[in-house]
Amino acid sequence: MSEAYDLAVVGAGVHGGTVALLCARAGLRTVLLERGSLFREASGVNAGTLTMQMTRVALIPYALRAHAMWAGARRWLGHDVGVVVCDGLSLAFTEAEEELLAFRAGKRRDAGAPIDLVSPARAAEVEPGLGPGVRLAGHCRVDGYANAYLTGLAYAAALREAGVAIRENAPVTAVEPSDAGYALATAAGETIRARRLVLAGGVWLEPMLAWFGLHVPIRVLINQLAVTERLGPVMRTVVGIASGLLSLKQYPHGTVVIGGGWQGRGDRVRGAVELVPESLVGNLRLACHAIPALRAARLARAWAGLEAETADALPIAGPIPGCPEAYAIGSVHSGYTSGPYIAALLADRILEREPALPLFPLDRLLPEAAVPA
Ligand SMILES: Cc1cc2nc3c(=O)[nH]c(=O)nc-3n(C[C@H](O)[C@H](O)[C@H](O)COP(=O)(O)OP(=O)(O)OC[C@H]3O[C@@H](n4cnc5c(N)ncnc54)[C@H](O)[C@@H]3O)c2cc1C
């Protein structure tokens, strides 16, 4: 029989990676099973924006703490993830966007985000690269971005240093309760045993939860991103718009990453994605409208990735009902921003420490009949 671990984590993105890291550092013998390579799905292909202005109001307290974690990544993760902390602007170009911005900024400010509404003149002082037509802007002093590619390298090194048994190219095909916890079957025909279990499968959390007979619909968004060639300085903040359909920032080496959730095509079953040119062009037009210097830039590359969202757009982070010492985490829009902190809360729960903020129970997403009494 194979060695039994204290904890098996299935899925190596920011959620699974953080839980595995913190639990291993606390002394649990931990195995991290990943279908492909570490941090190659949403956590490795995202835009890296660490922003409060696209974060759900209920998540602001979590995202603020996570922002501090990202900014201090060198300290607790032990490796650089290329974080730049800077101002963020959310723009309104139309009357409807102005109303939306004022409403959403107010709610986020009430939840603790340091967002002020500023005039077009003040917005242009904060971001001299802005184009004309801005009617109002939300200015947040806690914004910034990380480098998603570096994040994967940093976590891989930290996980190894913490002694996590990393199993790449090891898709888990089924999980069964067993005497001492759980037995995980891999596609290679191996059985891995562990006392505790964490499912952290991003958009694949839905099929993972089906292993326990639970049906939790997880929406799949196919987000497109594009990056320009290296440019001289054209902007110095993170720029978005009130509707959420734009996210822009220039990395220190000069490239500008353009996103905002414009949709491509793809699906969870094949895991494949395909760009939709008209959608990409819409995104680029909006980017050039916000920062006119981008009109002269050439695109270097565009890609897409799969982002998960629950029915109430809040994360899952908590026990799996009816399954002792089994937990699920993930499935939240803009989950890279808040991921490390929410995963740290779940690690606390697993380690029998009181989480500092409430978790996000899974049973709220289940029909009443499916929740064990
Ligand atoms: C293009 C794009 C841009 C984004 N931009 C931002 C942004 O700027 N800011 C922000 O805050 N958020 C952003 N997001 C969202 C953010 O990336 C995600 O919310 C977050 O990374 C999800 O992390 P995760 O660990 O839950 O999932 P993932 O990173 O998807 O990790 C899940 C892992 O589970 C593995 N897995 C699945 N099934 C199995 C199995 N059977 N066995 C073993 N392993 C399995 C997968 O291979 C995958 O590696 C973006 C997302 C995308 C796609």
The ligand as an SDF file (V2000), in Angstrom:
LIG
                    3D

 53 58  0  0  0  0  0  0  0  0999 V2000
   -7.4290   35.1820  -18.5960 C   0  0  0  0  0  0  0  0  0  0  0  0
   -7.7150   35.4110  -17.1350 C   0  0  0  0  0  0  0  0  0  0  0  0
   -7.4170   36.6350  -16.5530 C   0  0  0  0  0  0  0  0  0  0  0  0
   -7.6250   36.8450  -15.2050 C   0  0  0  0  0  0  0  0  0  0  0  0
   -7.2160   38.0080  -14.6470 N   0  0  0  0  0  0  0  0  0  0  0  0
   -7.3060   38.1820  -13.2990 C   0  0  0  0  0  0  0  0  0  0  0  0
   -6.7800   39.3490  -12.7040 C   0  0  0  0  0  0  0  0  0  0  0  0
   -6.1970   40.2020  -13.3590 O   0  0  0  0  0  0  0  0  0  0  0  0
   -6.9150   39.4900  -11.3590 N   0  0  0  0  0  0  0  0  0  0  0  0
   -7.5400   38.5560  -10.5950 C   0  0  0  0  0  0  0  0  0  0  0  0
   -7.6680   38.7520   -9.3780 O   0  0  0  0  0  0  0  0  0  0  0  0
   -8.0250   37.4070  -11.1400 N   0  0  0  0  0  0  0  0  0  0  0  0
   -7.9080   37.1940  -12.4700 C   0  0  0  0  0  0  0  0  0  0  0  0
   -8.3740   36.0420  -13.0350 N   0  0  0  0  0  0  0  0  0  0  0  0
   -8.9860   35.0230  -12.1540 C   0  0  0  0  0  0  0  0  0  0  0  0
   -7.9290   34.1960  -11.4270 C   0  0  0  0  0  0  0  0  0  0  0  0
   -6.8830   33.8530  -12.3060 O   0  0  0  0  0  0  0  0  0  0  0  0
   -8.5620   32.9280  -10.8420 C   0  0  0  0  0  0  0  0  0  0  0  0
   -9.6950   33.2890  -10.0550 O   0  0  0  0  0  0  0  0  0  0  0  0
   -7.6080   32.1520   -9.9390 C   0  0  0  0  0  0  0  0  0  0  0  0
   -6.3220   32.0480  -10.5100 O   0  0  0  0  0  0  0  0  0  0  0  0
   -8.1930   30.7630   -9.7060 C   0  0  0  0  0  0  0  0  0  0  0  0
   -7.2580   29.9930   -8.9720 O   0  0  0  0  0  0  0  0  0  0  0  0
   -7.5970   28.4850   -8.6250 P   0  0  0  0  0  0  0  0  0  0  0  0
   -6.4430   27.9650   -7.8550 O   0  0  0  0  0  0  0  0  0  0  0  0
   -8.9490   28.4010   -7.9920 O   0  0  0  0  0  0  0  0  0  0  0  0
   -7.7780   27.7490  -10.0570 O   0  0  0  0  0  0  0  0  0  0  0  0
   -6.7030   27.3330  -11.1690 P   0  0  0  0  0  0  0  0  0  0  0  0
   -5.5670   28.2450  -11.2250 O   0  0  0  0  0  0  0  0  0  0  0  0
   -7.4930   27.1060  -12.4310 O   0  0  0  0  0  0  0  0  0  0  0  0
   -6.1580   25.9440  -10.6340 O   0  0  0  0  0  0  0  0  0  0  0  0
   -6.9300   24.7700  -10.6490 C   0  0  0  0  0  0  0  0  0  0  0  0
   -6.0120   23.6160  -11.0070 C   0  0  0  0  0  0  0  0  0  0  0  0
   -6.7130   22.3750  -10.8410 O   0  0  0  0  0  0  0  0  0  0  0  0
   -6.1690   21.4670  -11.7760 C   0  0  0  0  0  0  0  0  0  0  0  0
   -7.0520   20.3270  -11.9440 N   0  0  0  0  0  0  0  0  0  0  0  0
   -8.2900   20.3290  -12.5150 C   0  0  0  0  0  0  0  0  0  0  0  0
   -8.7980   19.0630  -12.4930 N   0  0  0  0  0  0  0  0  0  0  0  0
   -7.8650   18.2690  -11.9060 C   0  0  0  0  0  0  0  0  0  0  0  0
   -7.8210   16.8790  -11.6180 C   0  0  0  0  0  0  0  0  0  0  0  0
   -8.8330   16.0430  -11.9190 N   0  0  0  0  0  0  0  0  0  0  0  0
   -6.7020   16.3840  -11.0150 N   0  0  0  0  0  0  0  0  0  0  0  0
   -5.6580   17.2130  -10.6960 C   0  0  0  0  0  0  0  0  0  0  0  0
   -5.6570   18.5540  -10.9690 N   0  0  0  0  0  0  0  0  0  0  0  0
   -6.7590   19.0620  -11.5520 C   0  0  0  0  0  0  0  0  0  0  0  0
   -6.0510   22.3340  -13.0430 C   0  0  0  0  0  0  0  0  0  0  0  0
   -5.1770   21.7530  -14.0000 O   0  0  0  0  0  0  0  0  0  0  0  0
   -5.5460   23.6600  -12.4630 C   0  0  0  0  0  0  0  0  0  0  0  0
   -4.1340   23.7750  -12.5100 O   0  0  0  0  0  0  0  0  0  0  0  0
   -8.2080   35.8070  -14.3990 C   0  0  0  0  0  0  0  0  0  0  0  0
   -8.5370   34.5960  -14.9840 C   0  0  0  0  0  0  0  0  0  0  0  0
   -8.2750   34.3760  -16.3330 C   0  0  0  0  0  0  0  0  0  0  0  0
   -8.6110   33.0310  -16.9320 C   0  0  0  0  0  0  0  0  0  0  0  0
  1  2  1  0
  2  3  1  0
  2 52  2  0
  3  4  2  0
  4  5  1  0
  4 50  1  0
  5  6  2  0
  6  7  1  0
  6 13  1  0
  7  8  2  0
  7  9  1  0
  9 10  1  0
 10 11  2  0
 10 12  1  0
 12 13  2  0
 13 14  1  0
 14 15  1  0
 14 50  1  0
 15 16  1  0
 16 17  1  0
 16 18  1  0
 18 19  1  0
 18 20  1  0
 20 21  1  0
 20 22  1  0
 22 23  1  0
 23 24  1  0
 24 25  2  0
 24 26  1  0
 24 27  1  0
 27 28  1  0
 28 29  2  0
 28 30  1  0
 28 31  1  0
 31 32  1  0
 32 33  1  0
 33 34  1  0
 33 48  1  0
 34 35  1  0
 35 36  1  0
 35 46  1  0
 36 37  1  0
 36 45  1  0
 37 38  2  0
 38 39  1  0
 39 40  1  0
 39 45  2  0
 40 41  1  0
 40 42  2  0
 42 43  1  0
 43 44  2  0
 44 45  1  0
 46 47  1  0
 46 48  1  0
 48 49  1  0
 50 51  2  0
 51 52  1  0
 52 53  1  0
M  END
$$$$
